[in-house]
Amino acid sequence: MPETPRSFATTQVQAGYRPGVAENTAVPPIHQSNAFEFASLSEARDLFALRRDGNIYSRAANPTVLVFERRVAELEGGIAAAAVASGQAAVAIALLALAKQGEHIVAARQLYGGTVDLLQDTFADWGIEVTFVDQDDLDAWAAAARPQTRAFFAESITNPIAQVLDVRAVSDIAHRAGVPLVIDSTVSTPYLQRVKDVGADIAVHSATKFLGGHGTSLGGVIVDLGTFDFAAEPERWPQLTGPYRRVPGGSLVERFGETGSPFVTLVKTKYVHDLGPSLSAFNAFQLLQGLETLDLRVARHTESALGVARFLEHHPAVARVHHPGLESSPWHELALTYLPRGAGSVFSFDLQSTGDDDEDFARVEEFIDRLRVVRLVANIGDARSLVAHPASMTHSHMTPTQLAQAGIGPTTVRLSIGLEDLGDILADFETALAGALVPELDQLDAISAR
Ligand SMILES: *Cc1c(COP(=O)(O)O)cnc(C)c1O
């Protein structure tokens, strides 16, 4: 009780809670508070000047979010991480912190659809130029680099075709061009591949997918893997090596080069601060719960997905399965090198085509309608098994050329295999595919063989 009795209104706002009291909760609590109370004005001054660590305002940092950042950074073997509200924000901000107007990025053309939109549309509006290359074409990566280039960007396993990137080779080319390699590790997760060990410098994730793993919470995270030396060519990176007004006491490299991450400090104090895509404490809590079972879940996802891929490969209604764990995949060798624990659970397959787009679409629709265990949802990395039709859903705004380059046809079906019983998933496909056979095709083959 306070010395002087409080009025009802003051009591209802202040009673029963003292900031700064550790409650010894075994699980990181949800610090659902916009802001944090300072012990004194001089403490506030030190915090605002970044002379000491502490909480100010949840757009900049929140204790629940910090736990998530530290945990992902450690899983990736990185030095620091910045969590943001979505994977889309993570990609955008990681690249904005590297390249500004008049500068240039080289990116794989097999990227997530939202990232393609960001790079070719919004970044173009902002005067940041992007060259897209076939990620398997190492000469194209090398040829695309220019003096203005500030980053190479790719996904370690692409979606929907599940191409495996030769990360080491692309990283060598990026480093010869004097720029960091940024890898979107959403599909592989640090359990299947620690991209730092194979040459990446910055990892980004849509934590919405496997890190959270239960389809409940959007989130993203940017990890500085601590491998790129921005001070080696200081004139290229004035945002890190030049004066920085937001933090007194020299450049970010001078202030944080030894003890922290100049890059993550820039991301947080400039881009998250100014643009505002902060991760909420509640979502950080959900994502932390997901992380606790990451290895168990991804191991099951991966094993079941390979089981489904092998089943589909032998089914007469299926023309092709795009899974790098299969010996038939052009990326099988890379998968053996880079993904010894398996190639993840997001992949696709093509139903046999009739050659007629409308008819093919109707057959894909009937097939998806017949699925009962596997659900039609525009997401991946959920505990549930999900199916999508890239050509009419996630990739519907792409041009026919872009679709063809991405290996997506009218009968391409994307899967994200979940945690249900594998037998139930296979039975679901067995039933749904039984109606998707194309008897006419056999006749056509017979006719053309005559
Ligand atoms: C989903 C996804 C994103 C975007 O993440 P959101 O959390 O949906 O904003 C980025 N990259 C990849 C590879 C994704 O799968």
The ligand as a Tripos MOL2 file, in Angstrom:
@<TRIPOS>MOLECULE
LIG
   15    15     1     0     0
SMALL
NO_CHARGES

@<TRIPOS>ATOM
      1 C1          6.4840  -15.7230  -47.0560 C.3       1 LIG1
      2 C2          7.8240  -15.3580  -47.5510 C.ar      1 LIG1
      3 C3          8.2910  -14.0470  -47.4760 C.ar      1 LIG1
      4 C4          7.4350  -12.9250  -46.9500 C.3       1 LIG1
      5 O1          7.1450  -13.1430  -45.6070 O.3       1 LIG1
      6 P1          5.8520  -12.5740  -44.8650 P.3       1 LIG1
      7 O2          6.0890  -12.9830  -43.4560 O.co2     1 LIG1
      8 O3          4.6530  -13.1920  -45.5000 O.co2     1 LIG1
      9 O4          5.8500  -11.0950  -45.0590 O.co2     1 LIG1
     10 C5          9.5730  -13.7800  -47.9050 C.ar      1 LIG1
     11 N1         10.3530  -14.7530  -48.4080 N.ar      1 LIG1
     12 C6          9.9350  -16.0220  -48.5100 C.ar      1 LIG1
     13 C7         10.8390  -17.0460  -49.0790 C.3       1 LIG1
     14 C8          8.6570  -16.3790  -48.0830 C.ar      1 LIG1
     15 O5          8.2360  -17.6350  -48.1910 O.3       1 LIG1
@<TRIPOS>BOND
     1     1     2 1
     2     2     3 ar
     3     2    14 ar
     4     3     4 1
     5     3    10 ar
     6     4     5 1
     7     5     6 1
     8     6     7 2
     9     6     8 1
    10     6     9 1
    11    10    11 ar
    12    11    12 ar
    13    12    13 1
    14    12    14 ar
    15    14    15 1
@<TRIPOS>SUBSTRUCTURE
     1 LIG1         1 GROUP 0 **** ****
